[in-house]
């Protein structure tokens, strides 16, 4: 069955004194919910008829009509089915109609009880007339015209029309509909047509509904604002990342923006390395400029109960979730911190740093889920950027290492060509002379042999230095530390130095060591090697008129050994470079003095191996040099 006549048209034909009005969809929704709420809150068992244009609109309100169906057994829901529209609902009657029916363009709600009556009969208008102003917040495509009234006569007339149509759609309900007409659609003496009390109650419900809608709108607006703030915050940090891959810049911007967004008293962001016991605060947002700033101050981590919980769980932790020690409670009181939240900055389950939020209010509100979610989102962003910055730094370091390797290769080729080719040429000339000149005198033969042996030793030392430095740099050396007398090690180094052949007079070497020096703990072979190479280096750049001194001092748990000379000296700006591989301050000087430039590099590797330090001092050219190194004492 399909009825092409509008319910509104039929009602206006029966009651021509009525005048229809224009309604927007939002207005009808508010009126309908207020009428339904009036029934749910009342004590009447009313007749309720609701007509929905489509089944999908009914589905949005189905839970309300189940509750209404529990109040009254005379509830009818009419709608055009979208799918299989079941009429087997226990609480109320479902009545389907065809899509071609006039009801497909209408919206009706009728409620008739013993003490109240109200109806809403509307028909959707198609198109927007040009003379009707359209507000931007109102959907102009959903406009309705119709009647909304508390008049009982009008409501009864509308109910007759709808009940007749329902009986036509579902004839099996004829008996139930007849009872409804007999009970609800007969005028009762003593009850006026217009009930002001009913109207007042309805208005109260309508106001309550509108207030609830307003609250939902405000809540929605607040949620949108928070999302916009969160997006702005993420964009600010992303902008900082794009401007710079410097982690300090990123953390500084993140601390300021996050502190403003969360409206906390203080926001701290700092990086963390495993087993680090303290950190120095460098990035802070402080809302109250009168409060104590923590920038530049040491911040304890090892005994911080909240931080320890974060390291253990890798989850956000607040002050209320841990037991605070008396020491930390005094710190909190001193800084005025009344609540505290720490959120870890993670990357693949590795803690890269933390974000701390402090509150100074007397009665601070608990940390909201939205705040924690926001901070955790920013922490994730910071974690990714710190990894990027770290990767960039590592890449720069690797590039520097590659450049250094390239320079090393070039130096290796140059030095190998000079230090190996020259002695090889000398050895070849000497051996060829011995082989081709049998009448050579014994004295000249001895000179040739000594020259060849000297250059062979020079080549052996070069190869040995290469192998030694390679082993030290690769970590393949097995250290055998033991208690040693520094004086004995110096004697062994001097003995080895004296056994070498030099083509010139050596400077005078003076040993000035206190008699009560403690033993050192080191590998004796390598300690002698360091002393030998430092003495050999001093001899290369001095003359027989200069002096070399060896001194030692007791400095806490270390002995500081100094090898000083009065020779050619080193320019101050080159002091850090002399320990580099193949370093040559002056090419001609190196060639005059000989050597590979590996001796001091080997010394640095050995001293670092036992946990000591090595450095050089010099006032400049012709002012002598002082080489210091430290070795653990017992």
C-alpha positions as CSV (number, residue, x, y, z in Angstrom):
1,X,0.0,0.0,0.0
2,X,1.2,3.5,-0.8
3,X,-0.5,6.7,0.2
4,X,0.4,9.8,-1.9
5,X,-1.4,12.4,0.3
6,X,0.6,14.2,2.9
7,X,-0.5,13.8,6.5
8,X,0.1,17.6,6.9
9,X,-2.1,18.3,3.9
10,X,-4.9,16.1,5.2
11,X,-4.7,17.7,8.7
12,X,-4.8,21.3,7.2
13,X,-7.8,20.3,5.1
14,X,-9.7,19.0,8.1
15,X,-8.7,22.0,10.3
16,X,-8.3,25.0,7.9
17,X,-7.8,27.4,10.8
18,X,-4.3,26.0,11.4
19,X,-1.2,27.7,9.9
20,X,2.0,25.9,9.2
21,X,5.4,27.2,10.2
22,X,9.0,26.7,8.9
23,X,11.4,24.5,10.9
24,X,15.0,23.5,10.4
25,X,16.1,19.9,11.1
26,X,18.0,20.9,14.2
27,X,14.8,22.5,15.6
28,X,12.8,19.4,14.9
29,X,15.4,17.2,16.6
30,X,15.3,19.4,19.7
31,X,11.5,19.4,19.8
32,X,11.2,15.6,19.2
33,X,13.8,14.8,22.0
34,X,12.0,17.1,24.4
35,X,8.7,15.5,23.7
36,X,10.2,12.0,24.2
37,X,11.9,13.1,27.4
38,X,8.7,14.4,28.7
39,X,7.1,11.0,28.3
40,X,10.1,9.2,29.8
41,X,10.0,11.5,32.9
42,X,6.2,11.5,33.3
43,X,3.8,9.0,34.9
44,X,1.4,8.7,32.0
45,X,1.0,5.6,29.8
46,X,0.5,7.5,26.6
47,X,-0.2,6.8,22.9
48,X,3.0,7.5,21.0
49,X,3.3,7.6,17.2
50,X,6.6,8.4,15.5
51,X,7.1,8.6,11.8
52,X,10.6,8.5,10.4
53,X,11.4,9.2,6.8
54,X,13.9,6.2,6.5
55,X,14.9,3.3,8.6
56,X,18.4,4.7,9.0
57,X,17.0,7.7,11.0
58,X,15.0,5.3,13.2
59,X,18.0,3.2,13.9
60,X,19.7,6.2,15.5
61,X,16.8,6.5,18.0
62,X,16.0,2.8,18.5
63,X,17.4,2.6,22.0
64,X,15.1,5.5,23.1
65,X,12.0,3.8,21.7
66,X,12.8,0.6,23.5
67,X,12.6,2.6,26.8
68,X,9.4,4.3,25.6
69,X,8.0,0.9,24.7
70,X,8.5,-0.2,28.3
71,X,6.3,2.6,29.5
72,X,3.4,2.1,27.2
73,X,2.0,-0.7,25.1
74,X,0.6,1.8,22.5
75,X,3.8,2.8,20.8
76,X,4.0,2.8,17.0
77,X,7.2,3.5,14.9
78,X,6.7,4.1,11.2
79,X,9.5,4.2,8.6
80,X,10.5,3.3,5.1
81,X,12.7,0.2,5.2
82,X,16.3,0.4,3.8
83,X,16.9,-3.3,4.3
84,X,14.7,-6.0,5.9
85,X,12.6,-4.0,8.3
86,X,11.6,-6.5,11.0
87,X,8.3,-5.9,12.8
88,X,9.1,-8.4,15.6
89,X,10.0,-5.9,18.3
90,X,8.4,-6.9,21.6
91,X,8.3,-3.4,23.2
92,X,6.5,-1.6,20.3
93,X,5.1,-2.0,16.8
94,X,7.3,-1.4,13.7
95,X,5.3,-0.3,10.7
96,X,7.0,-0.2,7.3
97,X,5.8,1.8,4.3
98,X,7.0,2.1,0.7
99,X,9.6,4.6,-0.5
100,X,7.0,6.1,-2.8
101,X,4.7,6.9,0.1
102,X,4.2,10.6,1.0
103,X,5.5,9.7,4.5
104,X,8.9,9.3,3.0
105,X,9.1,13.1,3.0
106,X,7.6,13.7,6.4
107,X,8.5,13.8,10.1
108,X,5.8,13.2,12.7
109,X,5.6,12.7,16.4
110,X,2.4,12.4,18.5
111,X,2.1,11.9,22.3
112,X,-1.3,11.7,23.9
113,X,-1.7,10.9,27.6
114,X,-4.4,11.4,30.3
115,X,-2.9,14.7,31.4
116,X,-1.1,15.9,28.3
117,X,-1.1,16.0,24.5
118,X,1.4,17.2,21.9
119,X,2.0,16.7,18.2
120,X,4.6,17.6,15.6
121,X,3.4,17.1,12.0
122,X,5.9,18.3,9.4
123,X,6.7,17.9,5.7
124,X,10.2,18.4,4.2
125,X,10.5,21.2,1.7
126,X,12.6,20.7,-1.4
127,X,15.0,23.6,-2.5
128,X,15.8,26.9,-0.8
129,X,13.8,30.0,-1.8
130,X,16.0,33.0,-2.6
131,X,14.1,35.3,-0.2
132,X,15.0,33.1,2.8
133,X,18.3,34.0,4.4
134,X,20.6,31.0,5.1
135,X,22.7,31.1,8.2
136,X,26.1,29.4,7.8
137,X,25.6,27.1,10.9
138,X,22.2,25.8,9.5
139,X,22.0,23.1,6.8
140,X,19.7,24.7,4.2
141,X,19.0,21.3,2.5
142,X,16.9,20.1,5.5
143,X,13.9,22.5,5.9
144,X,10.5,21.5,7.0
145,X,7.0,23.1,7.2
146,X,4.3,22.0,9.6
147,X,2.4,22.2,12.9
148,X,3.7,21.9,16.4
149,X,1.1,22.3,19.2
150,X,-0.2,21.2,22.6
151,X,-3.8,21.5,21.5
152,X,-5.5,18.2,22.3
153,X,-8.1,18.5,19.4
154,X,-5.4,19.0,16.8
155,X,-3.3,16.2,18.3
156,X,-6.3,13.8,18.3
157,X,-7.1,14.7,14.6
158,X,-3.5,14.0,13.6
159,X,-3.5,10.8,15.6
160,X,-6.6,9.6,13.7
161,X,-5.0,10.2,10.4
162,X,-1.8,8.3,11.3
163,X,-3.6,5.4,13.0
164,X,-5.8,4.9,10.0
165,X,-2.7,4.8,7.8
166,X,-0.9,2.3,10.2
167,X,-4.0,0.0,10.0
168,X,-3.8,0.2,6.2
169,X,-0.1,-0.8,6.3
170,X,-0.6,-3.5,8.9
171,X,-4.3,-4.7,9.0
172,X,-3.5,-7.3,11.7
173,X,-3.2,-4.4,14.2
174,X,-6.9,-3.3,13.7
175,X,-8.0,-4.5,17.1
176,X,-5.1,-2.8,18.9
177,X,-5.7,0.4,17.0
178,X,-9.4,0.3,17.9
179,X,-8.5,0.1,21.6
180,X,-6.1,3.0,21.2
181,X,-8.7,5.2,19.6
182,X,-11.2,4.3,22.3
183,X,-8.8,5.0,25.1
184,X,-6.9,8.1,23.8
185,X,-8.8,9.7,21.0
186,X,-12.1,10.4,22.9
187,X,-12.5,13.8,24.5
188,X,-12.6,13.7,28.3
189,X,-14.9,16.2,30.0
190,X,-13.1,18.5,32.4
191,X,-9.8,18.4,30.5
192,X,-9.2,21.7,28.6
193,X,-7.7,21.6,25.1
194,X,-4.6,23.6,25.9
195,X,-2.6,22.5,29.0
196,X,-0.3,25.2,30.4
197,X,1.1,22.8,32.9
198,X,2.0,20.3,30.2
199,X,3.5,23.2,28.2
200,X,5.6,24.3,31.2
201,X,6.8,20.8,31.7
202,X,7.6,20.4,28.0
203,X,9.5,23.7,28.0
204,X,11.6,22.6,31.0
205,X,12.5,19.4,29.1
206,X,13.2,21.4,26.0
207,X,15.5,23.8,27.9
208,X,17.3,20.8,29.5
209,X,17.8,19.2,26.1
210,X,19.1,22.5,24.6
211,X,21.5,22.9,27.6
212,X,22.8,19.4,27.1
213,X,23.3,20.0,23.4
214,X,25.1,23.3,24.3
215,X,27.3,21.4,26.7
216,X,28.1,18.8,24.0
217,X,28.9,21.6,21.5
218,X,31.2,23.3,24.0
219,X,32.9,20.0,24.7
220,X,33.2,19.4,21.0
221,X,34.7,22.9,20.5
222,X,37.1,22.3,23.4
223,X,38.2,19.0,21.9
224,X,38.7,20.7,18.5
225,X,40.7,23.5,20.2
226,X,42.9,20.9,22.0
227,X,43.4,19.0,18.7
228,X,44.4,22.3,17.0
229,X,46.8,23.1,19.8
230,X,48.3,19.7,19.6
231,X,48.7,20.0,15.9
232,X,50.2,23.5,16.3
233,X,52.6,22.1,18.9
234,X,53.7,19.2,16.7
235,X,54.1,21.6,13.7
236,X,56.3,23.9,15.9
237,X,58.6,21.0,16.8
238,X,58.6,19.7,13.3
239,X,59.5,23.2,12.1
240,X,62.4,23.2,14.6
241,X,63.6,19.9,13.2
242,X,63.4,21.2,9.6
243,X,65.4,24.3,10.6
244,X,68.1,22.3,12.4
245,X,69.1,18.8,13.2
246,X,70.8,20.1,16.3
247,X,69.2,18.2,19.2
248,X,69.7,21.2,21.6
249,X,67.6,23.4,19.3
250,X,64.9,20.8,19.0
251,X,64.7,20.2,22.8
252,X,64.6,23.9,23.5
253,X,61.6,24.5,21.2
254,X,59.8,21.4,22.5
255,X,60.2,22.5,26.2
256,X,58.8,26.0,25.5
257,X,55.9,24.9,23.3
258,X,54.9,21.9,25.5
259,X,55.0,24.0,28.6
260,X,52.7,26.6,27.1
261,X,50.3,23.9,25.7
262,X,49.9,22.0,28.9
263,X,49.8,25.2,31.1
264,X,52.2,23.7,33.7
265,X,54.4,25.5,36.1
266,X,57.6,24.0,34.7
267,X,58.6,21.8,31.8
268,X,62.0,20.1,31.6
269,X,63.4,18.1,28.7
270,X,66.8,16.4,28.9
271,X,68.6,13.6,27.2
272,X,69.7,10.4,29.1
273,X,72.4,7.9,28.6
274,X,72.3,4.5,30.2
275,X,73.4,4.3,33.8
276,X,73.8,8.1,33.9
277,X,73.5,9.3,37.5
278,X,73.1,13.0,37.0
279,X,72.3,15.4,34.2
280,X,72.6,19.1,33.7
281,X,69.4,20.9,32.9
282,X,69.7,23.0,29.7
283,X,66.1,23.2,28.4
284,X,63.3,24.5,30.6
285,X,60.0,26.3,30.4
286,X,59.1,28.3,33.5
287,X,55.6,29.9,33.7
288,X,56.4,31.9,36.9
289,X,59.6,33.9,36.4
290,X,59.8,34.4,40.1
291,X,60.2,30.6,40.6
292,X,63.6,29.0,40.9
293,X,65.1,28.1,37.5
294,X,66.9,24.8,37.1
295,X,68.9,25.7,34.0
296,X,72.6,25.0,34.4
297,X,72.0,23.0,37.6
298,X,72.8,19.3,38.2
299,X,69.6,17.2,38.4
300,X,70.0,13.9,40.2
301,X,68.7,10.8,38.5
302,X,70.1,7.8,40.4
303,X,68.1,8.4,43.6
304,X,65.0,10.0,41.9
305,X,62.1,7.7,42.7
306,X,59.9,8.7,39.8
307,X,62.8,8.6,37.3
308,X,63.7,5.1,38.6
309,X,60.1,3.9,38.1
310,X,60.2,5.3,34.5
311,X,63.5,3.5,33.7
312,X,62.0,0.3,35.1
313,X,58.6,0.4,33.4
314,X,59.3,2.6,30.3
315,X,55.9,4.2,31.0
316,X,54.7,7.6,32.1
317,X,54.7,8.0,35.9
318,X,53.4,10.7,38.3
319,X,54.1,11.7,41.8
320,X,51.0,9.8,43.1
321,X,52.3,6.5,41.8
322,X,55.6,6.3,43.8
323,X,56.8,6.6,47.4
324,X,58.8,9.7,47.8
325,X,61.9,9.6,50.1
326,X,62.4,12.3,52.7
327,X,65.4,13.7,50.8
328,X,63.3,14.2,47.7
329,X,60.4,15.5,49.7
330,X,62.6,18.3,50.9
331,X,63.7,19.0,47.3
332,X,60.0,19.2,46.2
333,X,59.2,21.5,49.1
334,X,62.2,23.7,48.3
335,X,61.2,24.0,44.7
336,X,57.5,24.3,45.4
337,X,56.5,21.2,43.4
338,X,53.1,19.8,44.4
339,X,52.7,17.4,41.4
340,X,55.1,15.8,39.1
341,X,54.9,13.8,35.8
342,X,57.7,12.2,33.9
343,X,57.2,10.8,30.4
344,X,60.1,8.8,28.8
345,X,61.4,9.7,25.3
346,X,61.7,6.2,23.8
347,X,63.0,4.7,20.6
348,X,62.8,0.9,20.1
349,X,62.5,0.4,23.9
350,X,65.6,2.6,24.5
351,X,65.3,5.6,26.7
352,X,66.8,8.6,25.0
353,X,65.6,11.2,27.5
354,X,62.6,12.4,29.5
355,X,60.0,15.1,29.7
356,X,59.2,16.4,33.2
357,X,56.1,18.5,34.0
358,X,55.9,20.2,37.4
359,X,52.9,21.8,39.1
360,X,53.2,24.5,41.8
361,X,49.5,24.9,42.7
362,X,48.4,24.1,46.3
363,X,45.7,21.6,45.1
364,X,46.7,20.6,41.6
365,X,44.3,18.7,39.4
366,X,45.2,15.1,38.5
367,X,47.0,14.6,35.2
368,X,44.3,14.2,32.6
369,X,44.5,11.4,30.0
370,X,44.5,14.1,27.3
371,X,47.6,15.8,28.8
372,X,49.4,12.5,29.1
373,X,48.5,11.5,25.6
374,X,49.7,14.8,24.2
375,X,53.0,14.6,26.1
376,X,53.5,11.0,25.0
377,X,52.8,12.0,21.4
378,X,55.4,14.8,21.6
379,X,57.9,12.4,23.3
380,X,57.5,10.0,20.4
381,X,58.2,12.8,18.0
382,X,61.2,13.9,20.0
383,X,62.5,10.4,20.1
384,X,62.4,10.1,16.3
385,X,64.1,13.4,15.9
386,X,66.9,12.6,18.4
387,X,67.6,9.5,16.5
388,X,67.8,11.5,13.3
389,X,70.1,14.0,14.9
390,X,72.2,11.2,16.3
391,X,72.4,9.5,12.9
392,X,73.3,12.8,11.3
393,X,76.1,13.4,13.8
394,X,77.3,9.8,13.3
395,X,77.3,10.4,9.6
396,X,79.3,13.5,10.0
397,X,81.8,11.6,12.2
398,X,82.0,8.8,9.6
399,X,82.7,11.4,6.9
400,X,85.4,12.9,9.0
401,X,86.9,9.4,9.6
402,X,86.8,8.7,5.9
403,X,88.6,12.0,5.2
404,X,91.1,11.1,7.9
405,X,91.6,7.7,6.3
406,X,92.1,9.3,2.9
407,X,94.7,11.6,4.4
408,X,96.3,8.6,6.1
409,X,96.4,6.7,2.9
410,X,98.1,9.6,1.2
411,X,100.6,10.0,4.0
412,X,101.2,6.3,4.1
413,X,102.1,6.3,0.4
414,X,104.3,9.3,0.7
415,X,106.1,8.1,3.9
416,X,106.4,4.5,2.6
417,X,107.9,5.8,-0.6
418,X,110.4,8.0,1.3
419,X,111.2,5.8,4.3
420,X,111.3,2.4,2.4
421,X,112.6,3.4,-1.0
422,X,115.6,5.4,0.4
423,X,117.1,2.6,2.6
424,X,116.3,0.0,-0.1
425,X,118.2,2.0,-2.6
426,X,121.1,2.3,-0.2
427,X,121.1,-1.4,0.6
428,X,121.0,-2.3,-3.1
429,X,123.9,0.0,-3.9
430,X,126.0,-1.4,-1.0
431,X,125.3,-5.0,-2.0
432,X,126.0,-4.4,-5.7
433,X,129.3,-2.7,-4.8
434,X,130.3,-5.7,-2.6
435,X,129.3,-8.1,-5.4
436,X,131.0,-6.4,-8.3
437,X,134.2,-5.0,-6.7
438,X,136.2,-8.0,-5.3
439,X,139.3,-5.8,-4.9
440,X,137.5,-3.4,-2.5
441,X,139.5,-2.8,0.7
442,X,138.4,-4.4,4.0
443,X,137.7,-1.0,5.5
444,X,135.4,0.0,2.7
445,X,133.7,-3.4,2.7
446,X,133.0,-2.8,6.4
447,X,131.5,0.7,5.7
448,X,129.3,-0.9,3.1
449,X,128.1,-3.6,5.4
450,X,127.4,-1.2,8.3
451,X,125.5,1.1,6.0
452,X,123.3,-1.8,4.7
453,X,122.7,-3.1,8.2
454,X,121.7,0.4,9.4
455,X,119.2,0.9,6.7
456,X,117.8,-2.6,7.1
457,X,117.3,-1.8,10.8
458,X,115.5,1.4,9.8
459,X,113.2,-0.6,7.6
460,X,112.5,-3.2,10.3
461,X,111.6,-0.4,12.8
462,X,109.2,1.1,10.2
463,X,107.4,-2.2,9.6
464,X,107.4,-2.9,13.4
465,X,105.8,0.4,14.1
466,X,103.1,-0.2,11.5
467,X,102.3,-3.6,13.0
468,X,102.3,-2.3,16.6
469,X,100.0,0.6,15.8
470,X,97.6,-1.7,13.9
471,X,97.4,-4.1,16.9
472,X,96.8,-1.2,19.4
473,X,94.1,0.4,17.3
474,X,92.3,-2.8,16.6
475,X,92.3,-3.8,20.3
476,X,94.1,-7.1,19.8
477,X,96.7,-6.3,22.5
478,X,96.5,-8.4,25.6
479,X,97.6,-6.2,28.6
480,X,99.4,-7.8,31.5
481,X,99.5,-5.2,34.3
482,X,101.7,-5.8,37.3
483,X,103.4,-3.7,40.1
484,X,106.5,-2.0,38.6
485,X,109.2,0.3,39.7
486,X,109.2,3.4,37.5
487,X,113.0,3.9,38.0
488,X,113.7,0.4,36.7
489,X,111.6,1.0,33.6
490,X,113.4,4.2,33.0
491,X,116.8,2.4,33.3
492,X,115.7,-0.2,30.7
493,X,114.6,2.6,28.3
494,X,117.9,4.4,28.7
495,X,119.8,1.1,28.1
496,X,117.9,0.5,24.9
497,X,118.5,4.0,23.8
498,X,122.2,3.8,24.4
499,X,122.5,0.6,22.4
500,X,121.2,2.3,19.2
501,X,123.4,3.8,16.7
502,X,123.2,7.5,16.1
503,X,125.2,9.5,13.6
504,X,125.7,12.4,16.0
505,X,126.3,13.1,19.7
506,X,123.3,12.6,21.9
507,X,122.2,15.3,24.4
508,X,122.8,14.8,28.1
509,X,119.9,12.9,29.8
510,X,119.2,13.8,33.4
511,X,116.8,11.6,35.5
512,X,115.3,13.5,38.5
513,X,112.9,11.1,40.3
514,X,112.0,11.2,44.0
515,X,113.1,8.1,45.9
516,X,109.8,7.5,47.7
517,X,107.6,7.2,44.6
518,X,105.0,4.4,44.8
519,X,105.0,1.5,42.3
520,X,103.0,1.8,39.2
521,X,100.5,-0.8,37.8
522,X,101.1,-1.3,34.1
523,X,102.4,-3.7,31.5
524,X,106.2,-3.4,31.9
525,X,107.0,-4.0,28.2
526,X,104.6,-1.3,27.0
527,X,105.7,1.2,29.7
528,X,109.3,0.8,28.6
529,X,108.1,1.2,25.0
530,X,106.5,4.6,25.8
531,X,109.6,5.9,27.6
532,X,111.8,4.7,24.8
533,X,109.8,6.4,22.1
534,X,109.5,9.7,24.0
535,X,113.3,9.7,24.6
536,X,114.0,8.8,21.0
537,X,111.6,11.6,19.9
538,X,113.5,14.0,22.1
539,X,116.8,13.0,20.8
540,X,115.7,13.5,17.2
541,X,114.9,17.2,17.8
542,X,117.9,18.1,20.0
543,X,121.6,18.5,19.5
544,X,124.5,17.4,21.6
545,X,124.5,20.8,23.3
546,X,120.9,20.4,24.5
547,X,119.6,18.5,27.6
548,X,116.8,15.9,28.1
549,X,115.2,15.5,31.6
550,X,113.0,12.8,33.0
551,X,110.8,13.8,36.0
552,X,107.9,12.1,37.9
553,X,105.3,13.4,40.3
554,X,102.7,11.7,42.5
555,X,99.2,13.0,41.6
556,X,96.5,11.4,43.6
557,X,96.1,7.8,42.3
558,X,98.4,8.4,39.3
559,X,102.0,9.1,38.6
560,X,102.7,11.8,36.2
561,X,105.9,11.3,34.1
562,X,107.5,14.1,32.1
563,X,110.1,13.9,29.4
564,X,111.4,17.4,28.7
565,X,114.0,18.7,26.3
566,X,115.6,22.1,25.3
567,X,115.4,21.4,21.6
568,X,113.5,22.9,18.7
569,X,110.1,23.1,20.3
570,X,106.6,22.9,18.9
571,X,104.2,25.7,17.8
572,X,101.4,26.0,20.3
573,X,98.6,25.5,17.7
574,X,100.2,22.2,16.7
575,X,100.4,20.6,20.1
576,X,97.2,18.6,19.7
577,X,98.3,17.3,16.3
578,X,101.6,15.8,17.2
579,X,99.9,12.6,18.4
580,X,98.2,12.0,15.0
581,X,99.5,9.2,12.7
582,X,102.1,10.3,10.2
583,X,102.1,13.8,11.6
584,X,104.9,16.0,10.3
585,X,105.1,19.5,11.6
586,X,107.7,20.5,8.9
587,X,108.4,18.2,6.0
588,X,112.0,19.1,5.8
589,X,112.4,18.9,9.5
590,X,111.0,15.4,9.5
591,X,113.2,14.3,6.7
592,X,116.2,15.7,8.5
593,X,115.3,14.0,11.7
594,X,113.9,10.9,10.1
595,X,111.1,8.7,11.4
596,X,107.7,7.7,10.3
597,X,105.5,10.0,12.4
598,X,104.0,6.9,14.2
599,X,106.0,7.0,17.5
600,X,103.8,9.5,19.4
601,X,100.6,7.9,18.0
602,X,101.7,4.6,19.4
603,X,102.5,6.3,22.8
604,X,98.9,7.7,22.9
605,X,97.4,4.3,22.2
606,X,99.4,2.6,24.9
607,X,98.7,5.3,27.5
608,X,95.0,5.2,26.8
609,X,95.1,1.4,27.1
610,X,95.9,1.6,30.8
611,X,93.5,4.5,31.4
612,X,96.0,7.3,31.5
613,X,96.4,10.6,29.5
614,X,99.2,12.0,27.4
615,X,99.8,15.6,26.3
616,X,102.5,18.0,25.1
617,X,103.6,21.5,26.1
618,X,105.8,23.9,24.4
619,X,106.3,27.7,24.3
620,X,107.1,27.6,20.6
621,X,110.0,27.4,18.2
622,X,113.5,26.8,19.8
623,X,111.8,26.8,23.3
624,X,112.0,23.1,24.0
625,X,109.1,20.6,24.6
626,X,107.6,18.8,27.5
627,X,105.7,15.5,27.0
628,X,103.5,14.4,30.0
629,X,101.8,11.0,30.5
630,X,100.1,9.5,33.5
631,X,100.1,5.9,34.7
632,X,98.1,4.3,37.6
633,X,100.0,4.0,40.9
634,X,99.6,1.5,43.7
